[in-house]
Amino acid sequence: MFLLILLCPLFAFCQEQQPNIVGTFSRPGIISTVSVKFNTDSTFEYESGWEHPVFFGGEQSFYEKGRWVLSGDTILLNPQLPKRIFVESDFFEEQTGSDTALILTFNHVKRHFDSAGKFVSADTVQIDRLDFAFNEWKKKKLTRVAYHRTTRCTFAGYIPKEVITGERTISGKRPPEILRSMFIGCYELQGTKEFLIKDPKSNHFTFNVYSNYYQDGMIRQRKYLIKNNNVIYTHQNTDGQFDKDNVWSGAANFRLERMKTNTSK
């Protein structure tokens, strides 16, 4: 009986500590708000007018509904869906035409897969903005290929020489040095990658970056860390730790901030 009396308050304490994350958590985006709503039936609704949860750069509005589970202080979205590869790339080289000419082809291939993971269709479009350099990744050696000229503002950073085109293939004069590798960076690739050149005499290089879209869900086994009932961390680094600067707030936090603002007026 004495042991039972001791355990009852402990059980009640544990019950009180269980986070209650039912509700909507959101973060103001660059253009529109990004939000995730946790429903009482263990489903979630993720919505964004611009920022995609998987791909970098601008995408069309995104909405997805799935399932969530709670484990301690961690939320797991769509635990039932196996992990998939979202971004892939390849690089091809060949020798064709004049030895002094250089031909470069850059493709963004959007591939669509059904719920069984079977390939359905693909759309090939121009990469929005791509930087490349031969042999070494240095600012002075960069060339940018883009549909629109980069706007010169405080947030633009270093702007290399630009080739403005609506085509996926460009041509130019071959660099004088021996070509050992090609560095390519773009939002679609989600970073910069070096591709080795096997034949220095090659003068036509083709780079493909693939964005994979899965019909059964793009949010797969994604983890969120709970700080409290009104704050979650949504960006998990490759080492498993969560970025504490990436904070999404619940409705209660927004109400509190609004009250503070109104009181200060």
Secondary structure, 3 states (H helix, E strand, C coil): CHHHHHHHHHHHHHHHHCCCCCEEEEECCCCCCEEEEECCCCEEEEEECCECCCCCCECCCEEEEEEEEEECCEEEECCCCCCCCCEEEEEEEECCCCCCEEEEEEEEEEEEECCCCCEEEEEEECCCEEEEEECCCCHHHCEEEECCCCCCCCCCCCCCEEEECCCCEEEEECCCCCCCEEEEEECCCCEEEEEECCCCCCCEEEEEEEEEEECCCCCCCEEEEEEECCEEECCECCCCCECCCCEEEEHHHHHHHHHHHHHHC
